[in-house]
Amino acid sequence: MTDVISDQTWSRTELQACLQGRDTPPHFERCHFDEADLSRLDLRGAQFTLCSFAETSFERAQLADTRWVGCRARQADFGLADLTNARFQDCDLNNTQWARAKLASALFTGVKLTGAHFGEVSALGVVFKDSLLVDAHLRGLSFRKQTLAQLDLSEADLSGCDFRETIFEGGSLRNAHLKLARFEGADLRDVDLGGLRLANAAPFKGATISHRQAAALVEELGLRVV
């Protein structure tokens, strides 16, 4: 059974000493790592519950199979980190950086990712559920054949994203940037398409929308649907 380390503030040096010679991954609870440089550390399998990582650097860290529950990590940097099969639940990750991180099979559930930047990530199988991705940078990610449940992608940069055969269960694409995004075979009937104009509706070619959504588009032409 993993021992729980709770209610402590950690520096890089202290954490390295803690990790040295351990047989099992640590479980940190209500600990503080704010502004710490944790780059390149091996934290594979570690668990973090209700911990704080404001402006912490995890650049190039080994974070595969980690678990994060109720954590706060605004403006943390996960650039080039290996987060394969990581799990984030009910965390505040607003304005975080994930440039070129490995996110294969990672899962984000109930997470705040407003303003997060996912540039050039390796993200095969990454899943987002019931999360806020407002104004997030998600260029080129593939969500093909996924079911996206309650994702708020308002104002997000989704340029080049693959949504082919994707089912949207609620959520929002309001005013999202969709240049070169693909939606063939996607079901968009439950998603908020507010802000969509006929002039920039081309990416939705081949997708399914509702009568209500179609009527809103037609009304832009000054026509009335009865």
Secondary structure, DSSP 4 states (H G I P E B T S, - for coil): -PPEEES-B--HHHHHHHHTT-SS--EEES-B-TT-B-TT-B-TT-EEES-B-TT-B-TT-B-TT-EEES-B-TT-B-TT-B-TT-EEES-B-TT-B-TT-B-TT-EEES-B-TT-B-TT-B-TT-EEES-B-TT-B-TT-B-TT-EEES-B-TT-B-TT-B-TT-EEES-B-TT-B-TT-B-TT-B-TTSB-TT--GGG-GGGTT-B--HHHHHHHHHTTT----
